Amino acid sequence: MEGRSGSGTQIQIGGNLDQGRGKLHLASPGKGDRSTTSREAEEALLRRSEDWTAALYSLMTQNVDAELSILLAALSNLEREVISVLSQNTYDTAFSR
């Protein structure tokens, strides 16, 4: 995502959400011409970017946890069915002799 804010400062937000890391790159066409105010604004944007990335990572983790819960429930049901079939086969084999 790209945006532009006053006096030619370019903002790019990106990151690897799988690892919960986000980056905010701030570049200005001039060298060393940033004022204290723009530095403070950049730091505030960086903090917001980190908060946003952490929130997205948390949401992704919660979705994975929900999917894992569904998978574990399905495996539990499958385990019960396998035990039932094995028990029935053992019972049938024991009495067929």
Secondary structure in CASP SS format (residue, H / E / C, confidence):
PFRMAT SS
TARGET T0000
AUTHOR 0000-0000-0000
METHOD secondary structure of the structure
MODEL  1
M C 1.00
E E 1.00
G E 1.00
R E 1.00
S E 1.00
G C 1.00
S C 1.00
G C 1.00
T E 1.00
Q E 1.00
I E 1.00
Q E 1.00
I E 1.00
G E 1.00
G E 1.00
N E 1.00
L H 1.00
D H 1.00
Q H 1.00
G C 1.00
R E 1.00
G E 1.00
K E 1.00
L E 1.00
H E 1.00
L E 1.00
A E 1.00
S C 1.00
P C 1.00
G C 1.00
K C 1.00
G C 1.00
D C 1.00
R C 1.00
S C 1.00
T H 1.00
T H 1.00
S H 1.00
R H 1.00
E H 1.00
A H 1.00
E H 1.00
E H 1.00
A H 1.00
L H 1.00
L H 1.00
R H 1.00
R H 1.00
S H 1.00
E H 1.00
D H 1.00
W H 1.00
T H 1.00
A H 1.00
A H 1.00
L H 1.00
Y H 1.00
S H 1.00
L H 1.00
M H 1.00
T H 1.00
Q H 1.00
N H 1.00
V H 1.00
D H 1.00
A H 1.00
E H 1.00
L H 1.00
S H 1.00
I H 1.00
L H 1.00
L H 1.00
A H 1.00
A H 1.00
L H 1.00
S H 1.00
N H 1.00
L H 1.00
E H 1.00
R H 1.00
E H 1.00
V H 1.00
I H 1.00
S H 1.00
V H 1.00
L H 1.00
S H 1.00
Q H 1.00
N H 1.00
T H 1.00
Y H 1.00
D H 1.00
T H 1.00
A H 1.00
F H 1.00
S C 1.00
R C 1.00
END
